[in-house]
Amino acid sequence: MSAAAPQGPAPQESAPIRVAVIAVPPVTAFDLTIPDLVLGELTVRGRPGYDVRVCTANPGRLLTAGGGLEIAVPHGLDAAAGADTVIVTGTGARDDVDPRVLDLLRAAHAAGRRVVSICTGAFVLAEAGLLDGRPATTYWAKSAEFSARYPRVELRPGVLYVDDGSILTSAGLSAGIDLCLHLIRKDHGAATANSTARMVVAAPVRPGGQAQFIDTPLPPENGTSLAPTRAWALTRLDQPLTRADLAAHARTSVRTLTRRFHAETGLSPLQWLLHQRVNRAQELLETTDLPIPRVADLSGLSTPDSLRHHLARRTGLAPSAYRTAWHRPPAAPEGVTG
């Protein structure tokens, strides 16, 4: 199951979701900062959305994977007690993972907690036996090593992240941001996730099945990106955009547009548009009292039946049920503080 996993009921707003980030040395410094920056700074209606604590088996200074930096982690694993979500970030550890970390992960999973990995943190989850028989992903450059070590894991090496219910895994580096935004969308709704993406200057929430990497770093025609065309399309989702419309804006042929869309996003133009339209519909259902037909119209899904079909595929809920679970009255802007 990927990013289309059904969302559960909206959480209680009175208490932040407790997140324990487990640093396993040698740590990937960039990965370790992602949960705190994306989740830890989030406010929802004036209250913290998450309580994020970084901890490790042996508190103190930890070496980074490159060996050029040290990171101070003051909290031991006892700080993870009672966490709702446990996240293991990127690490160079393989056979030498502290047994206490593996025990903590097994106990968290057995207790029904959400267990997450970013980048090569998937090696730690697999070492704990939590990924056997499950779909998962990791940093694409480590996929061959991962498959050789853990053949019982259903590795999906090309995707950004995999949501398998209580266990979620992501690819490397910026894909960790995508996964954290996905967690926000599951926990606090699409509007808050979109707001957070803007605040951390990230791309709009991307589907987990999007490709991890680009085969050619730049489109071969002129070295430019289709990002301006995607930004243009986001302001016109209520219009019946076609591949020809997108190609005209990008000043290229439909065939070239399709090839470059795949190269930059891993999706076809129409797949990308559909994802953005469902995302817009979720935001409208959460933040407005517009009638369902109007939501379908403004999001570009055209009809209530189309909205119902595509929303149910993503969330498992009909539009009215989704609004009941996630609707919040208008309030002051919410997002990342600082």
N, C-alpha and C positions, 0 to 999 in steps of 0.2 A: 504494500500500500504506500502511496506517495503523498504529495501535498493535498490530494483530494480526500483525505481521511475525514470522516464526519467530525464536526465540532461538538463538544459537549455543552452543557448549560453554562451560562455566564457565571463567573466566580463571585463570591461575596466581596463587595467593595471595601468592607471594614478592615480587612487584614491583607497585607501583601503576601504574595506567593513566595515561599522561602526557597531559595536556590543555593545549593552548595556547589562551588566550582572546585574540582579536584585537580591540583597541580601535580603531575607525575614527572619528575625530572629524568632527563633533561627536557625542559619545557620549551614549547614554541611560543616565544614572547607575544607575538601578534595575536595568536589564538587565545592566549590566556586573558587578554584585555577585552575581548569581544563581549562576553556576557555582562561584565560590569558596565561597559560603556553603553550597550544597547538596552539591557534589561535594568541594570542598577540605577540608571538615571531617569527611568520612566516614571511619570506621575499620571494618575488617572483621576480626574475630577479632584485635583488638589491633594491626592494621597499617593504614597509610593505604590507602584504596581508590583514591585518585587523587592525582597530583602536578599541581597546577593552577598555571600561570604566566600572568599577564596581560602582554601585550606589544603594541607598536605600531610603526608605521613610523618615527616620529621620537620617541624617548623624551623624557619631560619632562612638562610640564603640558598637559593636554588640556582644551579647553572642552567643556562638556556641551551637549546639544541646546537646553536652555532658555537657556543663556548666563549663568546666574547662579552657576555653580559651576565650579571647575577641579579636575581629578583628576590626581594624579601617577602616571605609569606609567613605571617605571625601565627596563624591559626592551625591547630592540629585537626585530625579527623573528627574529634568530638564536636567540632563546630558544625559538622554535617548532620548531627542528630536531629531527627524530625523534619529534615528538608523535604519539601514537596517535589522538587526536581533536583537531580544530581547530574552535573555536567563534567565530563572529562575532556579536557582540551588537548591540543596536539602535543606529542611527546616523541622522543627518540627511544624510549624504553621498549624492550621486547620481552626477553625471558626474565628480566630482573625487576619486574613490577612488584612492589611491596605487597606481600600477602594480605596485609591489613586493608589495602585499597580494594583488592579483589573481594574480600569478605564484605566490605562496606557496600560494594555494588550489588553483590548477590542478595544481601539483606534488604537493600532498598527496593530491588526488583520484587523480591518475595513479598514485601509489604505493600506492593501496589504503587510504589512511587514511580515517577517518570524518570527514566534514565536516558541521558543524551551524550553523544560524543561529537566533537568537532575535529575534523581532519584525522590525524593519526591516533587520536583518542580512541578510535574504533578498535585498534589493536588491543587496548586495555579491556574494552567490553568483551571482545572475542576471547581474550585470555581468561576472563571470568566465566566464560561459557554462556554468556547471555545472548549471543548472536547465532548460536547453532540452530539451523533450520529456518532462520529468519532472513528477510531481505535487508541489506545494509549497503552503505557506501563508505568510501574514504578518499583521501587525496589520490587522484588518478595515477600520479607517478609512483605510488606505493602499491598499486593494485595487484601487480604480479606477485610481489612479496606477500601481500595479505592473503591472496588465494592459495599460495603454496603452504602457508602456515595454518590456515583455517579453511580447509576445503568444504566443511559442513555449512559454511555461511553462504547464503545466496547473494553474492556480491554483485552490485550494480555499479560498475566503475565509471559510467559516463554521466551520472546525474548529480545535481547540486545537493540534494538531501533526500532521505527516505524517512517517511513517517509510518512506523509500524505499530501504531497505538501507543503503548507505554514505553517503547524504545525508539529513539530517533537518532539518526546518524547523518553527518554532513561531510561534504568534501572539504578541501583545504581553504585556508585563508578567508577570502571574502564570502565563500559559501557558508561560513559560520555565521556571518551577519544575516544572510538569507534565512538560515535556520532559526536564529533568534527572532527575526521578524515574523516567521511562521508561528513560533511559540506565542508571540504577542497576539497574533491574529486568533489563535485558538483560545487564548486565555481572556483577551479583552476586546476582541472584535476587529474587523477590517479597518474601521475608521482610525482606531488608535494605532494599528500597525502601519497604515499609510502615513499618518502624522509622524510617527517615529522614523520611518524611512526618509521623510523629507528632512527631519531634524538632524539625522546622522549623514545626510547627503548621500544616501544610497539609492539604488534603482528602486522603482516601485516593486512591491512584494512579488517575487518571481516564483513560478511553480517549481516544485522539487524535481520534476522530470526534465527541466531545462538542462542543456549540456553544460558540463563543467568547464570545458576549455574550447578555444577556437582553433581550428586546424591551421588557419592562416591568420597571423596576428592582425593584419589589416586587409580590407577588401582590395583585391588586386587592381581594380579599375583606376582609382585615383587616390587611394590612401585615406579616404574620408569615411566617417561613420554614419550609420542610419539613425543615430540617436536623435538628431533634430526632427526627423520624420516621425519617430515614435512619440516624441514630445508633442508634436503637432497633432498626431492622431488621438492622444489622450485628452485633448480639448474638444474633440469632435466625436466622442464615442456614441453620442445620440444620433449620429448621422449614418446612413447606409454606406460606410466606407468599403471600397473594393480594393483588390490588389492594384488595379489600374490607377485608382486615386492615390494610393501610397507611392506607386512608381512615378506618377506625375509630380508629386511633391519632391521626391528624391531625384527627379530629373534623370531617370534611368528606365530601362525596359522592365516589364513585369518579370521576365525570366531572370534578369540580373538581380532585381529586387528580391525575388524568392531565394536565390542562391545566397545573397548577402545576409538576408534575415536569418537563414539557417546558420551561417558562419558566425554571426554576432550573438544570437540568442538560443540556437538549438531548436527553434520552433519555426513553423511556417508563419507568414503574415497573418493568416486567418486564425490559426491557433493562438497566436499572441493577442490578437484583438478579442477573441472570445474570453481569454483569461482576464484581460483588463475590464471587459464589460461585466463579467460576474463579480469581479472585485468592486466595481463601481456600484452595482446593485446592492451588494452587502453593505457598503458604506451608506447608501441612501436609506436602506431599511433600518439601519442602526441609528441614524441621526435625524431623520425626518418622519413626518406623519403622512407623507404622500400616499395616495392610493396605489395599490399594487400595479394596476395598468400604467400609471404614470411612472412608477419606478422602472417598469419594463421598457417604457418608451425612452426615458432619459438615459438609461444605461445602454441603449442600443440593442437590447434583446427583443424588442418589437412587441411581443405579446406576453400576457401572463402565463400562457402554457409554456412558452420558450423559457421564460424566467424560472418557472417552477422546475422544469426539467434540468436545466443547467445548475441551478442552486442546489437541488437535491443531490446531484452527482458530486458536488464539491463538499457539501456540509451534511447531507442526510436529512435536511429539513426543508419543508415547504416554506414559501415566503412569509406567510402569516406566523408560522411557528418560529421561524428565524427571528422575526421582529419581536415576538413575545419574549424570546430568550435574551436578545441582545440590545433592544432599543433602550436608549438613555435620553432624557430630556436635554435640550441644548444647554451648554455650560461654557465656562471659560475655556479657551484653547488648551488642549492637553497634549502632552508629548514628552520630549526629553528636556530636562531642566539644564541650566548651566549655559 
